């Protein structure tokens, strides 16, 4: 796996603060099961073709202090994902063609924080999350040939209210939240 992130942040003391960044992730998976999948054509016991998952994103956010106690925040992430499964006609799980799936998504988040005391904050947030799609070659046969199944990405809309509290002279913390996730 390979993962990199670049983050640029404004000074933290200003009334208006921002952050921006880039993200890259790549996972490569080549499966082997040497005992059960070995054949003369497949002496290493490769069970499936090379699988590659790649995610590239640009993200950013701003925080604005309306008062000394009330802060509004807005964030966003635009990401592009690519799933690739390479053909392998000699593998334990045969695939006769490459399969590539691409998805792009925008994931927003908005937060309101109100600081009741220096040790107590109440907040509300709305956000969208995503579980990435994945390819699977479950030996599905279509027109007499093995084919792929694509688990499409799942989105989650999150509505949350809560409080963050520091207790016992900052030696203990308490997070209380109530969320509705759709």
Buried (B, 14 or more C-beta within 10 A) or exposed (E): EEEEEEEEEEEEEEEEBBBBBEBEBBEEEBBBBEEEBBEEEBEEBBBBBBBBBBBBBBBBBBBBBEEEEEBEBEBBBBBEBBBBBBBBEBBBBBBEEEBEBEBEBEBEBBBBBBBEEEBBBBBEBEBBEBEBBBBBBEEEEEEEEBBBEBEEBEEEEBEBBBBBBBEEEEEEEEEEEEEEEE
